[in-house]
Amino acid sequence: MPPRRLPRAGDVFHGAQKNGPLASRVPLYTPLFARNADESSRGPAYDRRCREGFREANTRKDGLRVSLSLAFAAGVLGSVLIAVWTTLADRPRRIAHRVVAALGWLWVACVIGLTFGTRSGGGQAVNLALLDLGNPADVLDFLLNMAMFAPGGILLAVLRTGLWPAAALAFLGSLAIEVTQYLTASGRTADLNDLLSNTLGGMAGYVCAAAVGKVSHEIGRRHRYAHEVERLSRL
């Protein structure tokens, strides 16, 4: 059996300086084995560092739960206020636009809660290296960032903004997040891959929603045509 070593801060949180839906927030693993036999001693210091590591993990998980709860509450409250305001103002908006505005507020609140709602140490860092496809953790982080921005693309597809305007909005929104994280020294990395994944996620959401809408429209058109033919045949 390999010698055991003292846990390190980097062991508790995989990718502690990355910003993404999971990185810096969820403890993925805690290695217990060391490569250096000099670190294999156990004692009060080992126990203390273990307790500190698990306490930090629990604190981060609690912070994530609180942030998500606050973001969800803010999103629901904003959605209700938007619906009430548009109804009382008697504005000539379609119901779909009201629903999109409410859901958009909820989505933005959740994104802010995920990206800024939890503590992540401090400092500034920039990563301009492209995605390493051989690293499963980086690939997973990339896909999760795409999933985080996909709902925004779906909502823009309902508004029929067009693919490229939707891509531009996703890019600008992601750029604002990365720049803010860097300027506020939040401890999360301003990552080029996050910018790319968020933009691609918004575009993917738009394309999927537009495709579903087109298929639904075609099915509805054929159904109306068949109904009209049946009505005329009865005359």
Steps between C-alpha positions, in 0.01 A plus 500: 500500500644843412591727792233744613561872508347814640211640294560819312262781418507404131392146588170605651378696199598383157567807284464749784583794273261413218164667448223272382177340613689245711860616537591672829170396646457125524769281658574228248765297677742503790815297424640324804819355357827678445792463265743634756565276799620802701138620519365172632520590869169517685413672822320805641610715207359247254168483683480878523562546130243233419241677713583833338472349154163340561377814677596703195321251275182519707519880508522517123210259456288699744589820319396347169164391643434846643602671176280278288209549738538878491539500122189285458301719739613815319413343166153395612432840656621680189291274277187571701567876499554502124180305439299729729649816351434401140145397588412818693662722239278338238781502249438334163743217558440143417484255786810328363702819541389535861596142573838549333566815701415321825706192419786717377512678834504166679779369278716810547454479878610135500806576284604781734451273799716228344782728389519755782301356787771291666834592648810382320795646685645802324743614238496543125586254225456475123502181293545541124582134429245315289306200626703187572286221355712244681396634840152365595455765771556784252267339246229459765543861609470612136177304448349625825572859402325435169201359687493807725456739203274276289178625670587855396524391138166322526333815633652710221371249245147557629552872439636420151802723534702302245794267558783752473339763725442221754866394468610861549287537813636175643856611425452843659330350806780250550763769442338715767516210746866424430608866519307553823653191658847626412447861610343401831789260580248231590756221475337352190689487174399718206503212255493511121337157495212624713444782251492254212284242678243756613473643149466155344244406765284801413524417130420133560195590706380737228547244221322224693206723592472635146503146358229387740293808418534438126396136533203596720394765250519251212297242692240762582482614137446146376235442764315814395527402134361152570218649704413743220501220240271291718264795546482567127440133423188507711345782300 
